[in-house]
Amino acid sequence: MQDEEWDDWDDLPPSKSAVKRQLAELTDLARVLVELPQKRLDQIPIDDETLQEGIELARRITANSGRKRQIQFLGKRLRSLDTTAIVAALNREHETDKEAAHKHHTAERWRDEIMADGMNAINAFVGEFQQAERSQLRGLWQQAQKERSKGAPPASYRKLYKAIFSALDA
């Protein structure tokens, strides 16, 4: 008899704590949507017109308590909507940001390596990225070395980074 009672636990509604966690997640999602730049917000599929208007209103509100109430309202509004498409779009953007940051770090690492090792690093870079122009990289490296020794502004150092970054892009 008791074994049958334990089998019915799956049919129980979620606990009060679980509901509160879900509501807090939806409020956090609303806060993220309000804080997104307009260009990125336009790329997110928001089908609910009331939600879109609420986001625009929350952006205009400058009082902290009013803004907080509006974000809580948006969280409440999100309860009635399917948020999987919104969350998926935000996750895609986050992955894109991670990839861009990784590419920038890779370009910086190659630039530092070229500045330290010179032609050996340039040859290794061109070996890995055939679309890079060896003569351009060599010229920028030599100019950057001269600028560094004179204490001049690092214009060629920046141009070297841009050349490396564009080679990573291609």
DRENDO-1510 file (C-alpha; in Angstrom, 1 decimal, always signed):
<recs>
REC; n; res; u; v; w
REC; 1; MET; +0.0; +0.0; +0.0 .
REC; 2; GLN; +2.8; +2.4; +0.9 .
REC; 3; ASP; +4.8; +1.6; -2.3 .
REC; 4; GLU; +1.8; +2.9; -4.4 .
REC; 5; GLU; +1.8; +6.2; -2.5 .
REC; 6; TRP; +5.5; +6.7; -3.2 .
REC; 7; ASP; +4.9; +6.2; -6.9 .
REC; 8; ASP; +2.6; +9.2; -7.0 .
REC; 9; TRP; +5.3; +11.7; -6.1 .
REC; 10; ASP; +6.0; +12.4; -9.7 .
REC; 11; ASP; +2.5; +13.7; -10.1 .
REC; 12; LEU; +2.8; +16.4; -7.4 .
REC; 13; PRO; +3.0; +20.0; -8.4 .
REC; 14; PRO; +6.4; +21.7; -8.0 .
REC; 15; SER; +7.4; +22.9; -4.5 .
REC; 16; LYS; +7.0; +26.5; -3.5 .
REC; 17; SER; +10.8; +26.9; -3.5 .
REC; 18; ALA; +11.0; +25.5; -7.1 .
REC; 19; VAL; +8.3; +28.0; -8.2 .
REC; 20; LYS; +10.2; +30.9; -6.6 .
REC; 21; ARG; +13.4; +29.8; -8.3 .
REC; 22; GLN; +11.7; +29.7; -11.7 .
REC; 23; LEU; +10.2; +33.2; -11.1 .
REC; 24; ALA; +13.6; +34.5; -10.1 .
REC; 25; GLU; +15.0; +33.1; -13.3 .
REC; 26; LEU; +12.3; +34.8; -15.4 .
REC; 27; THR; +12.9; +38.1; -13.6 .
REC; 28; ASP; +16.6; +37.8; -14.3 .
REC; 29; LEU; +15.8; +37.1; -18.0 .
REC; 30; ALA; +13.7; +40.2; -18.0 .
REC; 31; ARG; +16.6; +42.2; -16.5 .
REC; 32; VAL; +18.9; +40.9; -19.2 .
REC; 33; LEU; +16.4; +41.9; -22.0 .
REC; 34; VAL; +16.1; +45.4; -20.6 .
REC; 35; GLU; +19.9; +45.9; -20.3 .
REC; 36; LEU; +20.6; +44.6; -23.9 .
REC; 37; PRO; +21.6; +47.2; -26.5 .
REC; 38; GLN; +18.7; +47.9; -28.9 .
REC; 39; LYS; +20.6; +46.3; -31.9 .
REC; 40; ARG; +21.0; +43.0; -30.0 .
REC; 41; LEU; +17.4; +43.1; -28.7 .
REC; 42; ASP; +16.1; +43.5; -32.3 .
REC; 43; GLN; +17.7; +40.1; -33.1 .
REC; 44; ILE; +15.9; +38.3; -30.4 .
REC; 45; PRO; +12.5; +36.8; -31.3 .
REC; 46; ILE; +10.0; +38.5; -29.0 .
REC; 47; ASP; +6.5; +37.9; -30.3 .
REC; 48; ASP; +4.5; +39.5; -27.5 .
REC; 49; GLU; +3.8; +43.2; -28.1 .
REC; 50; THR; +3.1; +43.9; -24.5 .
REC; 51; LEU; +6.5; +42.5; -23.6 .
REC; 52; GLN; +8.3; +44.6; -26.2 .
REC; 53; GLU; +6.5; +47.8; -25.0 .
REC; 54; GLY; +7.3; +46.9; -21.4 .
REC; 55; ILE; +11.0; +46.5; -22.2 .
REC; 56; GLU; +11.0; +49.9; -23.9 .
REC; 57; LEU; +9.2; +51.5; -20.9 .
REC; 58; ALA; +11.7; +49.9; -18.5 .
REC; 59; ARG; +14.5; +51.5; -20.4 .
REC; 60; ARG; +13.0; +54.9; -20.1 .
REC; 61; ILE; +12.3; +54.7; -16.4 .
REC; 62; THR; +15.2; +56.2; -14.4 .
REC; 63; ALA; +13.9; +55.7; -10.9 .
REC; 64; ASN; +15.4; +52.5; -9.4 .
REC; 65; SER; +12.2; +51.4; -7.6 .
REC; 66; GLY; +10.1; +52.0; -10.7 .
REC; 67; ARG; +12.5; +50.2; -12.9 .
REC; 68; LYS; +12.6; +47.3; -10.5 .
REC; 69; ARG; +8.8; +47.1; -10.5 .
REC; 70; GLN; +8.7; +47.2; -14.3 .
REC; 71; ILE; +11.3; +44.4; -14.5 .
REC; 72; GLN; +9.2; +42.3; -12.1 .
REC; 73; PHE; +6.2; +42.9; -14.3 .
REC; 74; LEU; +8.1; +41.8; -17.3 .
REC; 75; GLY; +9.2; +38.6; -15.4 .
REC; 76; LYS; +5.5; +38.0; -14.6 .
REC; 77; ARG; +4.6; +38.5; -18.2 .
REC; 78; LEU; +7.3; +36.0; -19.3 .
REC; 79; ARG; +5.6; +33.4; -17.1 .
REC; 80; SER; +2.8; +33.1; -19.7 .
REC; 81; LEU; +5.1; +33.0; -22.7 .
REC; 82; ASP; +7.4; +30.3; -24.1 .
REC; 83; THR; +10.8; +31.6; -23.4 .
REC; 84; THR; +12.8; +28.9; -25.1 .
REC; 85; ALA; +13.4; +30.9; -28.3 .
REC; 86; ILE; +14.5; +34.0; -26.3 .
REC; 87; VAL; +16.9; +32.0; -24.2 .
REC; 88; ALA; +18.3; +30.2; -27.2 .
REC; 89; ALA; +18.9; +33.5; -29.0 .
REC; 90; LEU; +20.7; +34.9; -26.0 .
REC; 91; ASN; +22.8; +31.8; -25.7 .
REC; 92; ARG; +23.8; +32.0; -29.4 .
REC; 93; GLU; +24.8; +35.6; -28.9 .
REC; 94; HIS; +26.8; +34.6; -25.8 .
REC; 95; GLU; +28.6; +31.9; -27.8 .
REC; 96; THR; +29.4; +34.4; -30.6 .
REC; 97; ASP; +30.8; +36.8; -28.0 .
REC; 98; LYS; +33.0; +34.0; -26.7 .
REC; 99; GLU; +34.3; +33.2; -30.1 .
REC; 100; ALA; +35.1; +36.8; -30.9 .
REC; 101; ALA; +37.0; +37.2; -27.6 .
REC; 102; HIS; +38.9; +34.0; -28.4 .
REC; 103; LYS; +39.9; +35.3; -31.8 .
REC; 104; HIS; +41.1; +38.6; -30.3 .
REC; 105; HIS; +43.2; +36.7; -27.7 .
REC; 106; THR; +44.7; +34.6; -30.4 .
REC; 107; ALA; +45.6; +37.6; -32.5 .
REC; 108; GLU; +47.2; +39.3; -29.4 .
REC; 109; ARG; +49.2; +36.1; -28.6 .
REC; 110; TRP; +50.5; +35.9; -32.2 .
REC; 111; ARG; +51.4; +39.6; -32.2 .
REC; 112; ASP; +53.3; +39.2; -28.9 .
REC; 113; GLU; +55.1; +36.1; -30.3 .
REC; 114; ILE; +56.0; +37.9; -33.5 .
REC; 115; MET; +57.4; +40.8; -31.6 .
REC; 116; ALA; +59.5; +38.5; -29.4 .
REC; 117; ASP; +60.7; +35.9; -31.9 .
REC; 118; GLY; +60.7; +37.9; -35.2 .
REC; 119; MET; +61.0; +36.0; -38.5 .
REC; 120; ASN; +60.7; +32.6; -36.9 .
REC; 121; ALA; +57.2; +33.5; -35.5 .
REC; 122; ILE; +56.2; +35.1; -38.8 .
REC; 123; ASN; +57.2; +32.0; -40.7 .
REC; 124; ALA; +55.2; +29.9; -38.2 .
REC; 125; PHE; +52.2; +32.2; -38.5 .
REC; 126; VAL; +52.3; +32.1; -42.3 .
REC; 127; GLY; +52.7; +28.3; -42.2 .
REC; 128; GLU; +49.5; +28.1; -40.2 .
REC; 129; PHE; +47.6; +30.8; -42.0 .
REC; 130; GLN; +48.6; +30.7; -45.7 .
REC; 131; GLN; +46.4; +33.7; -46.6 .
REC; 132; ALA; +48.7; +36.0; -44.5 .
REC; 133; GLU; +51.3; +38.1; -46.4 .
REC; 134; ARG; +54.7; +37.5; -45.1 .
REC; 135; SER; +56.2; +40.7; -46.5 .
REC; 136; GLN; +53.5; +42.8; -44.9 .
REC; 137; LEU; +54.0; +41.2; -41.5 .
REC; 138; ARG; +57.8; +41.5; -41.8 .
REC; 139; GLY; +57.5; +45.2; -42.6 .
REC; 140; LEU; +55.1; +45.9; -39.8 .
REC; 141; TRP; +57.3; +43.9; -37.4 .
REC; 142; GLN; +60.4; +45.9; -38.4 .
REC; 143; GLN; +58.5; +49.2; -38.1 .
REC; 144; ALA; +57.1; +48.2; -34.7 .
REC; 145; GLN; +60.6; +47.4; -33.5 .
REC; 146; LYS; +61.9; +50.8; -34.6 .
REC; 147; GLU; +59.0; +52.6; -32.9 .
REC; 148; ARG; +59.5; +50.6; -29.7 .
REC; 149; SER; +63.3; +51.5; -29.6 .
REC; 150; LYS; +62.6; +55.2; -30.2 .
REC; 151; GLY; +59.7; +55.3; -27.7 .
REC; 152; ALA; +57.3; +56.4; -30.4 .
REC; 153; PRO; +53.6; +55.7; -30.4 .
REC; 154; PRO; +52.9; +52.1; -31.3 .
REC; 155; ALA; +51.1; +52.7; -34.7 .
REC; 156; SER; +52.8; +49.8; -36.5 .
REC; 157; TYR; +52.2; +47.6; -33.5 .
REC; 158; ARG; +48.5; +48.2; -33.9 .
REC; 159; LYS; +48.7; +47.7; -37.6 .
REC; 160; LEU; +50.4; +44.4; -37.0 .
REC; 161; TYR; +47.5; +43.3; -34.8 .
REC; 162; LYS; +45.0; +44.3; -37.5 .
REC; 163; ALA; +46.9; +42.4; -40.2 .
REC; 164; ILE; +47.0; +39.3; -37.9 .
REC; 165; PHE; +43.4; +39.6; -37.0 .
REC; 166; SER; +42.3; +39.9; -40.7 .
REC; 167; ALA; +44.4; +36.8; -41.5 .
REC; 168; LEU; +42.6; +34.9; -38.8 .
REC; 169; ASP; +39.3; +36.1; -40.3 .
REC; 170; ALA; +40.0; +34.8; -43.8 .
</recs>
